[in-house]
Amino acid sequence: MEITEVQVYPIDEDKLKAFVTITLDDCFVVRDIKVVKGHRGLFVAMPSKKRKDGTFVDTAHPLDSRTRRMLEDKILGRYQFELNRKGSQEIAH
């Protein structure tokens, strides 16, 4: 499996920092991934839905730690790239 596209939509909120859409193998899209600022720094939260009992369950997620790490590295790398790019554009104007 290869992540063939990562689209980052930065948000300027206290904890929520971005929404992310990824494409896998140019044929499968996962939307509503979030970049969240936690106590230990940024982390990736997979798409989820709220259950009747108030808890949340992921609607899509990696099944092993290697795949999770690969997703996180790609997503957080692209998030940082977009922040740097946005900062450069603001300076240029």
PLY file of the C-alpha trace (Angstrom):
ply
format ascii 1.0
element vertex 93
property float x
property float y
property float z
element edge 92
property int vertex1
property int vertex2
end_header
0.00 0.00 0.00
1.26 3.43 -0.92
-0.04 6.84 0.08
-0.15 8.53 -3.30
-1.60 11.88 -2.21
-1.91 13.87 1.02
-4.05 17.01 1.12
-3.80 19.14 4.26
-6.32 21.81 5.21
-4.85 23.80 8.13
-7.21 25.04 10.84
-6.24 27.66 13.40
-7.92 26.29 16.53
-6.57 25.53 19.98
-6.29 21.75 19.59
-7.46 20.95 16.06
-4.69 21.95 13.66
-5.77 20.46 10.32
-8.11 18.20 8.42
-6.40 15.76 6.07
-7.47 13.68 3.08
-5.25 10.86 1.85
-5.38 8.77 -1.30
-4.11 5.19 -1.23
-2.71 3.57 -4.38
-4.40 6.25 -6.54
-7.73 4.47 -6.00
-9.03 4.81 -2.41
-9.68 8.03 -0.45
-9.87 8.53 3.32
-11.24 11.90 4.47
-11.64 13.59 7.86
-8.30 12.55 9.31
-7.29 15.18 11.87
-4.00 16.64 13.05
-4.47 17.39 16.75
-2.25 19.13 19.29
-2.04 17.00 22.43
-0.07 17.13 25.67
2.95 15.46 24.00
2.78 17.31 20.68
0.98 16.68 17.41
-0.78 13.42 16.65
-2.98 12.01 13.92
-6.60 11.12 14.75
-8.34 8.80 12.33
-11.92 9.46 11.13
-14.48 8.45 13.74
-18.14 8.59 14.61
-19.94 9.04 17.89
-21.87 6.09 19.28
-25.18 6.34 21.14
-23.33 5.89 24.45
-21.16 8.97 23.76
-17.95 7.10 22.95
-16.18 7.37 19.61
-15.12 4.56 17.29
-12.70 4.91 14.37
-14.37 4.34 11.00
-11.02 3.71 9.28
-7.67 2.94 10.87
-4.40 1.04 10.35
-4.28 -2.51 11.66
-0.63 -2.53 12.73
1.91 -0.13 14.24
4.12 -0.10 11.13
1.28 1.14 8.94
0.19 3.67 11.57
3.73 5.05 11.78
3.92 5.33 7.97
0.60 7.22 7.87
1.61 9.53 10.71
5.02 10.30 9.17
3.49 11.16 5.78
0.62 13.21 7.23
2.67 15.15 9.79
5.44 15.73 7.23
2.94 17.18 4.76
1.32 19.25 7.53
4.70 20.78 8.41
5.43 21.39 4.70
2.11 23.25 4.32
2.80 25.38 7.41
6.24 26.30 6.10
4.83 27.06 2.64
2.05 29.20 4.09
4.56 31.07 6.24
6.74 31.77 3.18
3.76 33.10 1.22
2.76 35.42 4.07
6.30 36.81 4.27
6.43 37.35 0.51
3.27 39.50 0.53
0 1
1 2
2 3
3 4
4 5
5 6
6 7
7 8
8 9
9 10
10 11
11 12
12 13
13 14
14 15
15 16
16 17
17 18
18 19
19 20
20 21
21 22
22 23
23 24
24 25
25 26
26 27
27 28
28 29
29 30
30 31
31 32
32 33
33 34
34 35
35 36
36 37
37 38
38 39
39 40
40 41
41 42
42 43
43 44
44 45
45 46
46 47
47 48
48 49
49 50
50 51
51 52
52 53
53 54
54 55
55 56
56 57
57 58
58 59
59 60
60 61
61 62
62 63
63 64
64 65
65 66
66 67
67 68
68 69
69 70
70 71
71 72
72 73
73 74
74 75
75 76
76 77
77 78
78 79
79 80
80 81
81 82
82 83
83 84
84 85
85 86
86 87
87 88
88 89
89 90
90 91
91 92
